[in-house]
């Protein structure tokens, strides 16, 4: 069976990496191949990495706001690059009332603080496996 | 029906973790035997006396209480000026100016990358006029301001504003000016903020130039040279916190020495931000050990002899990462304990996060409760009456020595590896922190590290308390952006070009102190991103960090 491949990153003016590193580690431990690009990434850089790596999923973390604006542009870029089938998950300091808007854009799931990383790994495994 | 077994288990519940949060193994009880090796006079001594284990001042809080300095920063300078006044009305005597992402990264507020992030995690400040607006109606001769700005842009503007208002700028009080030394440890993608091509980046050189300027001209200014609190937030423990703090200090002492500033002058004005994390006694012991090692190493390693240089004065941030999004009111208890540890440890400034930390920057109501919590400890608990009240406790003295020993070991190890700049460049610091954070996460997930509301004593989300959440007023931000555009359009471009070129040439071709050239640029209405941009160009970096703007001239 093909290994699930995930790209993780932080886009925007935000260096709070504790969450994304924990999630990256949990996905890796759950048997996935994970490429962590680091914090301070630009949208195009992440899209390029997804294309190059032929990733099945992408995980982004936001703790300093701007996620609605960034995700709108990010999802548009995904479509432009015909990456409609990729699973997109995000997490961090996100207000509950923003979640419906984010999901409407095509975000697969929004994980809030306190979520156990093993639950995120289980979610990605189930969703991405069925897509492969 | 409540089950008998559950009741019995609760009744029999006991402590099962026998280590401190930094991993020191603990006995059930400590006795005089555990401190038999400690020379009480030399190692513990008295408050205000070398090695300052018991406090920096003989009178401690009878001489001066700690500053209540809540982290603050939001929206536009105009809106934040109002919040600052509110904080002063609530009983704060000092202020903190936390900046937003665009300001911290040195990019323009009107460029695409800033969208949605203006004024969200702090105030947006981009030019001299903004700092003037924020300082309005404030007594700059007595007010101490801190800010987490990496570079001296805000501080140099602040000095110009004070000068314009007729204040004696040599008497200004502030807390800031050196945090680019620690930044890349927690933001590894920004290594070039500190190091470029194996030496200080041009932006860091500007920071060093400003530090030299402060040490030679502004004796009341405290140089906030590391937010060692962040090392804890990023996964480090109490040992990392103290060892890293000392290693950064050494790097600064050496750099200032090259510039003709002696160790006594430098150390007198250096002040770190430390953390108050969740292991109550270990944190108290850490503060005591930190003061002791600071004094001893300054004396033994650098030959410092000024008592004021050897007494470590620090501000404490109570750890926000221990606050939970779930059951947010429980955070008030966490904040109380963290604040209390800092007070017993002899801190001279404390920030206690507001209970809505896991949601957004605080509402007025939330920050009021955080301040009131500090005030309950100040005025109702009685803990401020006697200096270093836990001295002589077998456990505290044992732990103080143990942390001193472990921190010194790591501090010497760092020195062997080449010092702070080298261990940050090599990625050693980052890997230490990452290991720590994964270990904490592992313990949270398997229940070894209880977090109420997250892995124990949870309640369904729908039953949980929903705090009112602060959101920046988009009208305030739009008004700011409109004014910013008018301001930029009205500038004299020839003059602007002259000052920016002068700054760039000076940085490129000379070793002159850049501070006067930045003053000139600010007075010609250069924006902070323009100043940072030309200095980045000197290192061959993109003018704009986000790659969206080109150098206009």
Interface residues (C-beta under 8 A of the other chain):
Chain A: X12 X13 X14 X15 X17 X18 X21 X22 X25 X38 X39 X40 X42 X64 X65 X66 X67 X68 X69 X70 X93 X95 X112 X113 X114 X116 X117 X118
Chain B: X100 X101 X102 X104 X105 X107 X113 X114 X115 X116 X117 X120 X121 X186 X187 X188 X189 X190 X233 X234 X235 X321 X324 X325 X326 X358 X359 X360 X434 X437 X438 X441 X444 X445 X451 X453 X454 X455 X469 X471 X546 X547
